[in-house]
């Protein structure tokens, strides 16, 4: 079975973690942190909708999206400018995710 890539590119973990960070670290309050907890929980629910029975494979594939999405979210939300090592690292993670998702496997 294959993982579904396009639907998996939701910003849940990046946004969720950022909201928790804002709520606690930036002192914006527990509403922000609570919204982050909800977003992170929904991220876990979305993983159960995937058509692969191997949790580890799904989580590893999501990890590639998480790394690249976190850098992108930091750019959008905080004005973060990644350096070349950030970009290379994210590309390596996405390449690893592609191997995990699209490697030929027997049923």
PyMOL commands that set and color helices and strands:
alter all, ss='L'
color gray80, all
select helices_A, chain A and resi 6-8+12-24+30-48+55-78+84-102
alter helices_A, ss='H'
color red, helices_A
deselect
rebuild
show_as cartoon
